[in-house]
């Protein structure tokens, strides 16, 4: 499941991506729409893309979302009534065993989430 549609820009510490407005066919949609907590998945995908770009690889390292902290939801639903979703992530720490990013995800109405995520790398590549 790939939620990101466009890389807007990136550098050594930051990445900005966009996703199309969520539709009823969105893989995380419910009857009311896509819950704002799904913003965490958008952020995790942006972090994975950023890592792959930094590594110069076509695919990210294998890893898992190990911890979320300081997460604040802003609104209940993403993309309601419509509009693209903007995903921003900033690399705070990166080592052999994992990385930490702060993130902010929002739609045109300001719904989304912000917080921090920790990715633990696995040894299988």
N, C-alpha and C positions, 0 to 999 in steps of 0.2 A: 504494500500500500504506500504509494508516494503521494503526499499531499501538496508538496511545493511545485509550483509551475514555472517560476522564473527567479533566477539569480539577479538581483539588482546591483549589488556591489559587495566586495570583500577586500580585506587587507589581512595583515598578520594577526590581528586581534578581534576583528569584527566581521560580521556577515549580515546582509539584509536580503531577504527573499520575499516573494509575493506568491500568494495562492489565489486561484480563482474563487469567486464567491461560492460558498457551499450551496449545494442543491439537495433535494430530497434523496438523490442517488449517492450522496457522499457516504463513504464507508463507515463513518462514525455518526451519521444522522439518526435522530429519533423523530417521532411524529411532529414535535414542535420545532425541530431544527437540529443544528449541531451544538452540543453543550459547550460552554466556554472552557470547561476543563480540558477539552480536546486541544486547546492551545498548547498544552504541554507537549503533545505529540508533534505539532508543527515545530516547536522549538527544538525538540530532540532531533528531528530530521535536519534542521538547519545546522545544528552542532555537528552532526555526522557529515554533512556536505562540507562544512568548513574544514573539518579534520582531513577529509580526503583531498581538498584543494591544497591545504598546507603540506600534505605528504606527497603531492603530485601524483596521486593515484586515481584511477577511474572509479574505485569503490572505497567506501570507508572501512576503517579497521573494524573487526568484530568487537562488539561491546554490548553492554546492557545499561539501561537507565537504572542506576543503583540508588539514587536518593534525590528527592525534591526538597527544597527548603525555601522559606520566605515567600511561598506562593500566595498571590493575591488574585482573586478572580474579579474582573471588572465587567459586570453584566452577566446575563445567564446564557445567551445564545450568540454564536458567531455568524456574521454575515446576514443578519435579519435587519431590514428586508433584503438587501443585497449589497454587494460591494466586495472588493478584493480584501484579502487578509494579508497584513504586513507582519513579517517575522524578523525580529532583530535579535542577534545573540552576540555576546561579548565573551571572549575567552579570558578567563581569570587565571587559571592554573592548568598546565599540561605537563604530564610526566609519562614515564613508561607504563604505569599502571592505570592511568585514566586522566580525566580532565574535568574542570569545573567551568560552567558558563553561567552568566546572568542572561536573562532573556526578557523580552517584551513582545507580546503578540497582540495585535488589535485589528479590528475591522474599522470601517469608516465611521461607525457610530461610537467607537471607543470600547466596544465589548472585547474581552479576551482575557489575558492573564500576564502576570510578570512574576519573576522569581529567580531561583537558581536551580541548576541541575548538575548532578554528578554522574559521569559516565565511567564505568569500570571496563577497561579493555580485557578481552579474553585472549587466551594464547592461540586459539585456532584462527587462522587467517583465511 
